[in-house]
């Protein structure tokens, strides 16, 4: 594991995180890699660390997938987050097992998988793909539910739009978004660069509102608008605690990589779900079987705009207890 650490961590850190904060670090020993939450990168609008732990769960799935590429099953030990500076998970090499075709396709999608903030193509998802994505979520202990057009979809859009308007006016949220968004010439390897967001924020009927990363600065280089994405979905977990947040992250990255292997990407909407009361409201109004952890708009795109990541060497060095 130590000899392969840079490669393994390099795959893990391609995982999604809010504002591309990359709130994780790794400890490396001879036979294990430990995953830690980096609270110095926790957003102010995420006081419970929910989004941070979802991100770390996504990185954990990336680490598991990277281990599979070595021809082994990962042995994962989830650890209680009962004290500061304790790891969330410890991953070791398990028994040898050949990489499956599905896993190979997901690995191929790692470099170009990205959160999509531009227009989608005017075409449906590939036949049968959404059912497969539901299976991906289920395999990680979560549920992916499509919100079909109709009363439930209208209810969700109304709740999300109202919440987004309130949060867009929140000075703390705006300041944090400004901090983590960069002009095109910026060389930062975290945050959201101008090539990954549009200059015009649009809250179009029938689609999840996008967070306004431009904030009137005229930095964004992506096109805005486009057709309404063909699928709107909610990623749900049975509970709403730290264990479920890690589950949600693993399910999220697994299904996103599967989708990206067929050039289907997701516009991720987590801003309204930062409020536990809004999560509860969405659960009740949509009669969901659990707590909503991520809202997704899925569609086809023939172009990819992946954002930069910090090098693996900068993320190693945490020591386990």
N, C-alpha and C positions, 0 to 999 in steps of 0.2 A: 504493500500500500504506500509506503513512504517513497519508494522509487517512482511510483506512478502518480504521486500526489498532485503535481502541477497539471497533468492531463485530467485527472478525475475532478479536481476543483474547477478547472477551466470549463468543463461541461456543466457542472452544477451552477456556476454563476451566470449562465445564460438565461436563468429563470427570470420570470417577470417580478417586478416589485413596484409599488406606487412611486411615481416620480422618478423611477429608476434609481432609487436610493441605495439599493443593494445592501440591506441591513443584516449582513451575515459575516462571520469569520469562521476560521477552521483551525483545529489543532491536529497535528500529524504525529503519530507514533509509528513504531515499526510495523504494527499489524492493524492499525485502525486510523480512521479519520473521524474527528469529532466536529459536529456542527454547533455553532453558537449564534445567538442573536446579538447583534451589535446595536445596543440601545442608544449609542451616540448618533445613530442614523434614524431613530424613531421619529416619525412626524408628530408635531404638536397636536394635529387633529386626530391622532391615533393614541389617546392617553392610555388605553388598556393594552396596547401592543398587539391588537388583533391583526391589523394589516401587516405588521412586522412579522408575526408568526405565520401568517398565510404565505408570505414571501419566503420565509425559511423552510416551510413545508415544500414549496416548489423547488427550492435548491436541493432539498433532501431527495426528491424524486430524481432530479438531474444527477445527483451523486449515485443513486441506485442504478440508473440507466448506464452511467459510465462504467460502473463495476460490471454490469452485464456485458459490455463490449469487450471486457478482458476475458470473457468465457467463464465467468463465475456468477453464482447467485449471491446477492448481497445479504449479509446478516445484519439486521438493523435492530438496535436497542434504543427504544425511546426512553428518555430520562426525565424525571420530574423537574420542572423549573421552580424548585423550592428555594433556591438561593442564587444570589448574584454570581455571575462568572461561572455558572455551571453549564455544561453542554446540554443541548436539546436532544441530541441523538448521537449515537456512536455506530459507525458502519465498518464492518470487517468483510473480508473475502469469505464467502461460503463455498459450498460444493461446486465443482466444475459443472457447467451446463452450457450447451451451444446457444449462441445468440439466435433468436427467432427472426423471421422475416419482418414481422411488425416492429420489433425493436430496432432492427437495422434501418428501417424507414424513418423511425423517430429520430435516431441519431443523425441521419442525413439532414433532417429538418432543423437541427439545433442551430446552425449558423444563421439561417434566414428567418426563423420564428421571431415575431415581433408583435407588439401591441399596435393595432392598426387604427390610425386616427384620420386617414384620408378616405376618399370615396371607394366603394366596392364596385365590382363589375355587375352589370345588370344580368345576372344569371343565378339559377338556384345552386344549392350545395350539391355535390356529387351524390348520386343515388345511394341510399343506404348509409351515408356517412354519419348523419346525426344519431342514428341508432347505435352505431359503433362508439360514438363519443359518449353516449349514455352508459354503455358497457364499461368504458374507461373510468368514468366517474364512480360507477358502482364497485369496480374492482378496488378502489381506494377508500371505500366506506362513505361515499357521498352520492348525491343524486343530481342529475342534470335534467331540468324540467323545461320543456319548450313552452313559451307563453304565446299561444296562437292568437291571431288577430280576432278581436271580439271584445266583450266586456272586460275580461281579465287584463288583456293587453292595454286597453284604454285606462283602466284603473292604475296599472303599474306606471304608465307614462305620466299620468297626472301626479302621482305621488313623487316620482323621481324629478319631474320638472319643477314642482314647487320646492322640493328640498334643494335642488341645484341652484335655484334663484336665491334662496336664503344664504347658502354657503358661498355663492359667488360674491355676495355683498359683505362677507365676513372678512375684516381686515387681516386677521391672523391667517386665515386660509389663503388669501391673496398674497400675503407676504411670503408664505412658505412656497407657494407655486412659483412666484418670481425668483426665489432663491434657487430652485431646482430646475429652472428652464434657462437655456443658453442660446446666444446668438450663434450663427453658422460658423464663425471663425474660432469659437471657443474650443480648446483642446481637452476639456474635462472628459474624464472617462466614467462619469456618472451623471445623473440628471437627464433631462430631455432636451436634445438639441433641436434647433430650428427646422432641420430637415424632417423631423418627426411630428410636427404639429402645424396646423393651418394658421394663417394670420387672422382669419375671421371665425369667430365662434358662432356656431349655428345650432339652435334648438328647434329642429324641424319636427313637425308633427309625425308621429309614427316611429320615431327612432330615439334611442337613448341619448340624452344630451352629453356632449363632450365637455370635459373640463377645459376651461379657457387658459391655455398655457401662454398665449401671446400677450394678454392683458393690455391690448391697445398699442403695443410697441412696434407692430409691423415687422416682426422677426420671422414669423412662420413661413415656411417654404412649401408646405403641402397644399394641394388643391382642397377646397371645401366642397360640401354638397354631395352630389351623386345620388343614386337610387337608394331607397330604403333597404337596409340589409334583409335578406330573406328569412333569417331566423333570429329571434330574440329568446334568450334562455336565462335561467337562474340556476346557479350552483348552490345546492342546499346540503346542510349537514343536520344530523338528528339533534345534536346539542349545540351549545354556543359557548364552549369553553376552550381552553388552550389546546387540548387534545384534538378537538374538532377543527380548530383553525389550522393545525398542522395537516390534518386529513384533507381539508379543503385545498391547501396549497399543493399537495401531492396530486390530488385529482385534477386540479386546474392545469398544472404543467403537463401532465400525461395527456389530457385531451387536447391541449393546445398544440403539442408536438405532433400528435396524430393528425389533427386538422391541417397543420402546416405542411405535412408530408404530401397533402393533396392541394396545396396552395389555397387553403382556406384559413383565414385569420380572424381574430376577434378584436373588436373594440370593447375594452374592459371598462366597466363603470362601477366604481366602488365608493364614490363620494357620498351618495346618500346613505350607504350602509355603515358609514362611520358613526352614525347615531343609533344606539341600541333601540331607541323608541321607533325609529323608522324601520329597522329590521323587523321588529315585532309587528308593526302595522302592515308591512308587505306580506309577512307570513299569514296574518289573519285575513287580510282582504283577498289574497290569492289562494287561500286554503292550502298552503304548502305543508308538506309533511315534516318540515323542520325549519331551521333558521337559514335565511338567505345569506350567503357569504360573498357572492360575486354575481353581477349582472353582465351578460355577454350579448353582443350583437355579432353574429357570424356571417361572413360573406367571402366571396372569391376575390382575389387580387392577383394580378400577374407580376406585380412589382413588390419588392421588399425593402424596408427601411429599418434594419436592425440598429439598435443604439449600442454605444460602446460599453465595455465592462472594464472594471479594474483588473489588472493582471493578478493571476493566482498567487504570485510571490508576495504581493502586498496584503494578502488576506490570510496568510498563515502565521501562526505564532501564539495562538491562545493555548494555554496549558490546562489540561484536565486536572481534576482533584481526585 
